[in-house]
């Protein structure tokens, strides 16, 4: 078998493992799923499994890494083609994308953040790549709005942190599951109460 075919097979096996892992984590919780169960459900051997992932922490990282890269690419592409739009509209769209990302992956994100299995592989929330990325984007947009007087004077860095903190995964799940808000309602209320007051 050629190296190219071997790489293709390896990628397909890894994709199968990750898809199976997300399904099992979402259904049963990270703590209640074993590496053996993942391998058996994905129909791969134990040796194959452990050559790719030594523990569930490795799986946690790989699962979210793929989703985050897709979110990051989509957000960067949007900002590149929307420069003519107001900062307010761009900022609202960025947060809309973030909230729909949470909506799509909320159970997995919550499981990862709550799991002791992933503790050794996790950075603090505010040092993780997704947080740094979104905070940098939001801060830059706020700075642009201040410079063009679209927004009133404020501390862009501090405000970016506060906006992100108000919509972390635990808060989002609480609003969806316990308070009964839809994703659309959360986005609309977040815009009205948190974003719109920042602008002139």
Secondary structure, 3 states (H helix, E strand, C coil): CCHHHHHHHHHHHHHHHHHHHHHHHHHHCHHHCCHHHHHHHHCCCHHHHHHHCCCHHHHHHHHHHHHHHHHHHHHHHHHHHCCCCCHHHHHHHHHHHHHHHHHHHHHHHHHHHHCHHHHHHCCCHHHCHHHHHHHHHHHHHHHHHHHCCCECCCCHHHHHHHHHHCCCHHHHHHHHHHCCCCHHHHHHHHHHHHHHHHEC
